[in-house]
């Protein structure tokens, strides 16, 4: 199995990226290498070849994706949708598996966005782990170093990852 974690925003120094790093660290402790793709400097429309390199070297070989998506206007960030749309769906996405994590500073943990993302992924025949994790008020659960400190969130992440490994 090949795992990739996608930090689904192009905002710099984001809580989304901090949560993605936490997922990567948990996977590493379980002996599973997971690549981490941040969309901070990704421009799928640029003709510099960088996005095609990410697609070829990371997206296509991946069999399981963990999408960490912040809430943008009740949905997912446009950059995440653009990355999904610009990659060749038959080789980058089809018949693969995904776990979803919603991140917000509000009270719903991007539940609506995860529903939207699930619909998009199902359309491309990606199998989505039923245990989607909404992380509400994420800014309250990170310490000054950007690390997750809440025991409930830590346990929920562990559970989701354990389920995803056998999914």
C-alpha positions, 0 to 999 in steps of 0.5 A: 500500500502507498499512502499520501496525505493531502493538506487541502489548502494553499494557505501558508502556516495553516492549521490544516497543514498542522493536522496533516503533519500529525497524521503523518507522524501517527502513520510513521509511529505505526511503521507506515510511510505516508507522503505529505502533499501540501497545496501551498505552492501547487498551481495545477494550471501552471505550465512549469511541469511541477503539477505533472511531476506531483501527479506522476510521482505521488498521486498515480502511485498512491493507493490510499489518500487521506484528505485533510480539508478545511472549511471554505464557505461550507465546502472545500477549498477551490485549490483542492477541487482544482487538483482533483479536476486537473489530475487524470482521474483514471490513473490518479484517482479511480478505484483507490481509497480515501479517508476524510478529515474536516478542519474548521475553527467553527463548530461543525468541523467541515461536515458539509465540505466532507459531504461534498468531497465524498460526492466528488470522490464517489463520482470518480469511483474512490471508496471513502472510509465511512469514519470521517473525522470532523475537527471543530474549533481546531485552533483550541486543540493545537498548542503553541508548537502546532501539535494536537494536545486534546486527548479526544482528538488524539484518540479519534485520529488513532482510531480513524487511521487504524480503520483506514489501514485495514480498509 
